[in-house]
Amino acid sequence: WRRWSDTILTVCWKFVLWNVVMSALLVILIQLSAASARYDKCFLGIVRAFLAMPDPHHPVVSKITGVHHLWSYLLTLATFLISFFTNQAYVFWREQYNTARLIQGRLNDIGLIVATNASRNPEGRYTDEARALLFDVARYVRLSHLL
């Protein structure tokens, strides 16, 4: 769970859970109040009333039908915006990933070129000057990576 720290998930999960619970309670209360006249009070009647469409003449339902119509219109816009944002975020991430891999490859190339061309003694080990050069190049590559 440490990877989710300081993300949008940790910031808003309580708010989202609160809204889900309150919305579910509101739906249950409206359905049960509308079901009291239509069905009997047994468990099966309550379940049938909860799963049925609410009565459009119920006072609360009739007042929020405008919200339903508004949401129907805005759903298309919201879907488009979320899809567009997700696509753009993915494109940005992919460009950053490719750029990071290109830089990683060039840094690797620098290390290989320097190590291949460093001078060696007759035993095949690096000379002291070549070892110092390799350490300096490695330090500068790490520094450029940090920047």
MOWO-V387438 format. One line per field, one symbol per residue. phi: phi as a letter, one per 20 degrees, with the letter a starting at -180 (. if undefined). psi: psi as a letter, one per 30 degrees, with the letter a starting at -180 (. if undefined). burial: I if it has 24 or more other ideal C-beta (glycine too) atoms within 12 Angstrom, else O. A space follows every 50 residues. Layout:
# MOWO-V387438
phi->???
psi->???
burial->???
This chain:
# MOWO-V387438
phi->.ffefldffffdffffffffffffffffffffffffeecfefffffffff efffffefgffffdffffffffffffffffffffffffffffffffffff fffgfffffgffffffeffcegfneffffffffffffffffffffff
psi->fffgkhlfefegeeeeeeeeeeeeeeeeeeeeeffefellgleeeeeeee flklkffkeeeffgfeeeeeeeefeeeeeeeeeeeeeeeeeeeeeeeeee eeeeeeeeeeeeeeeegkkllffglkleeeeeeeeeeeeeeeeeee.
burial->OOOOOOOOOOOOOOOOOOOOOOOOOOOOOIIIOIIOOOOOOOOOOOOOIO OOOIOOOIOOOOOOOOOOOOOOOOOOOOOOOOOOOOOOOOOOOOOOOOOO OOOOOOOOOOIOOIOOOIOOOOOOOOOOOOOOOIOOIOOOIOOOOOO
